[in-house]
């Protein structure tokens, strides 16, 4: 008798397993307002929570006899059963809207970063132009100072030349004057 009960239990469980299909797929709760999450595949099981429309879920298995699916909230540990009609392979309007908002925020951040980079580049370009003008002005000043230094060198050379020439001329005059004075004293004194 124990053996017959065991065989009957085995046949019952195996018939249930044929009605249940194991799946591990990404899905979403359909566009309904929300669905009831139960602890088992039929309405006789207790309610353990609810899922909002658009909630990403993973389908763990499907019970075709009861038209329910065992699901797990994506990224979570909580599992339960919902009606298969509320499982959708397509992202819901809400999920698409949330993705669009995230993409919009990301694009706005990129635009802000690009505007900041452009502003920085414009600032750097303006600073570069100002520095180039200063470099040009400094190069002009260097050229002017170089010309002034060359002019002063030539003036110094001329001044040295003229000073030397005047010194030689004065020396010659002094020598002539001394010679003349000595010569005239000799003539007066009678020395020759």
Rosetta blueprint (number, residue, H / E / L):
1 X L
2 X H
3 X H
4 X H
5 X H
6 X H
7 X H
8 X H
9 X H
10 X H
11 X H
12 X H
13 X H
14 X H
15 X H
16 X H
17 X H
18 X H
19 X H
20 X E
21 X E
22 X E
23 X E
24 X E
25 X E
26 X E
27 X E
28 X E
29 X E
30 X L
31 X L
32 X L
33 X L
34 X E
35 X E
36 X E
37 X E
38 X E
39 X L
40 X L
41 X L
42 X L
43 X L
44 X L
45 X L
46 X L
47 X E
48 X E
49 X E
50 X E
51 X E
52 X E
53 X L
54 X L
55 X L
56 X E
57 X E
58 X E
59 X E
60 X E
61 X E
62 X E
63 X E
64 X L
65 X L
66 X L
67 X L
68 X E
69 X E
70 X E
71 X E
72 X E
73 X E
74 X L
75 X L
76 X L
77 X L
78 X L
79 X E
80 X E
81 X E
82 X E
83 X E
84 X H
85 X H
86 X H
87 X E
88 X E
89 X L
90 X L
91 X L
92 X L
93 X H
94 X H
95 X H
96 X H
97 X H
98 X H
99 X H
100 X H
101 X H
102 X H
103 X H
104 X H
105 X H
106 X H
107 X H
108 X H
109 X H
110 X H
111 X H
112 X H
113 X H
114 X H
115 X H
116 X H
117 X H
118 X H
119 X H
120 X H
121 X H
122 X H
123 X H
124 X H
125 X H
126 X H
127 X H
128 X H
129 X H
130 X H
131 X H
132 X H
133 X H
134 X H
135 X H
136 X H
137 X H
138 X H
139 X H
140 X H
141 X H
142 X H
143 X H
144 X H
145 X H
146 X H
147 X H
148 X H
149 X H
150 X H
151 X H
152 X H
153 X H
154 X H
155 X H
156 X H
157 X H
158 X H
159 X H
160 X H
161 X H
162 X H
163 X H
164 X H
165 X H
166 X H
167 X H
168 X H
169 X H
170 X H
171 X H
172 X H
173 X H
174 X H
175 X H
176 X H
177 X H
178 X H
179 X H
180 X H
181 X H
182 X H
183 X H
184 X H
185 X H
186 X H
187 X H
188 X H
189 X H
190 X L
191 X L
192 X L
